[in-house]
């Protein structure tokens, strides 16, 4: 074996570990950034789900009348099942026409 200095692996000098206060400061900065990211994402989520929430609130405003209407339709269907089917078909057709009219007007 030769004692050639070129054949020896280079000596690795590790970077000194950060002090405890430096590490704490890094962790606190990381936590603060994560908090900011969470706030931004929560805001995006609320903005994206706003139409759904508004639709749900509108539906909940009319909850009692919808229950009453459902009860009346249930009573009518028990007495005359064919007339209820006719009414449902007409309501469905009217809803589709309304949706098409909205699309055309846009």
C-alpha positions as CSV (number, residue, x, y, z in Angstrom):
1,X,0.0,0.0,0.0
2,X,1.2,3.3,-0.8
3,X,0.7,6.4,1.3
4,X,-0.2,8.5,-1.6
5,X,-2.3,11.5,-0.3
6,X,-4.3,11.6,-3.6
7,X,-5.7,8.0,-3.0
8,X,-7.2,8.7,0.3
9,X,-10.9,9.7,0.5
10,X,-11.4,13.4,1.2
11,X,-12.1,14.3,4.7
12,X,-15.8,15.3,5.1
13,X,-16.4,18.2,7.4
14,X,-19.9,18.4,8.5
15,X,-21.6,21.7,8.8
16,X,-22.0,22.7,12.4
17,X,-25.5,22.0,13.8
18,X,-27.6,25.1,14.3
19,X,-27.9,26.2,17.8
20,X,-31.1,25.6,19.8
21,X,-32.3,29.1,19.4
22,X,-31.7,29.1,15.6
23,X,-33.5,25.8,15.3
24,X,-36.4,27.1,17.3
25,X,-36.6,30.3,15.2
26,X,-36.6,28.1,12.0
27,X,-39.4,25.9,13.3
28,X,-41.4,28.9,14.4
29,X,-41.1,30.5,11.0
30,X,-42.1,27.2,9.4
31,X,-45.2,26.9,11.6
32,X,-46.1,30.5,10.8
33,X,-45.9,29.8,7.1
34,X,-48.1,26.7,7.5
35,X,-50.7,28.8,9.3
36,X,-50.7,31.4,6.5
37,X,-51.0,28.6,3.9
38,X,-54.0,27.1,5.9
39,X,-55.7,30.5,6.0
40,X,-55.3,31.0,2.3
41,X,-56.6,27.6,1.5
42,X,-59.5,28.0,3.8
43,X,-60.4,31.3,2.1
44,X,-60.2,29.6,-1.3
45,X,-62.4,26.7,-0.1
46,X,-65.1,29.1,1.2
47,X,-65.0,31.1,-2.0
48,X,-65.4,27.9,-4.1
49,X,-68.2,26.5,-2.0
50,X,-70.1,29.8,-1.7
51,X,-72.7,29.0,-4.5
52,X,-73.5,25.6,-2.9
53,X,-73.9,27.2,0.5
54,X,-76.1,30.0,-0.8
55,X,-78.3,27.4,-2.6
56,X,-78.6,25.3,0.6
57,X,-79.5,28.4,2.6
58,X,-82.2,29.3,0.0
59,X,-83.6,25.7,0.2
60,X,-83.6,25.8,4.0
61,X,-85.6,29.1,3.9
62,X,-88.4,27.2,2.2
63,X,-88.2,24.0,4.2
64,X,-91.5,24.3,6.0
65,X,-93.5,25.1,2.8
66,X,-91.7,22.2,1.0
67,X,-92.7,19.8,3.8
68,X,-96.3,21.0,3.6
69,X,-96.4,20.7,-0.2
70,X,-94.9,17.2,0.1
71,X,-97.7,16.3,2.5
72,X,-100.4,17.6,0.2
73,X,-98.9,15.7,-2.8
74,X,-98.7,12.5,-0.7
75,X,-102.4,12.8,0.2
76,X,-103.3,13.5,-3.4
77,X,-101.2,10.6,-4.6
78,X,-103.0,8.2,-2.2
79,X,-106.3,9.2,-3.7
80,X,-105.4,9.7,-7.3
81,X,-102.0,8.3,-8.3
82,X,-102.3,9.1,-12.0
83,X,-102.9,12.8,-11.4
84,X,-99.8,13.1,-9.3
85,X,-97.7,11.6,-12.1
86,X,-99.1,14.1,-14.5
87,X,-98.3,17.0,-12.2
88,X,-94.7,15.7,-11.6
89,X,-94.2,15.4,-15.4
90,X,-95.4,19.0,-15.9
91,X,-93.2,20.3,-13.1
92,X,-90.2,18.5,-14.6
93,X,-90.9,19.9,-18.1
94,X,-91.4,23.4,-16.7
95,X,-88.1,23.1,-14.8
96,X,-86.2,22.0,-17.9
97,X,-87.8,24.9,-19.9
98,X,-86.8,27.4,-17.3
99,X,-83.2,26.1,-17.3
100,X,-83.0,26.3,-21.1
101,X,-84.4,29.8,-21.0
102,X,-81.7,30.9,-18.5
103,X,-79.0,29.4,-20.7
104,X,-80.3,31.1,-23.8
105,X,-80.6,34.5,-22.1
106,X,-77.0,34.3,-20.9
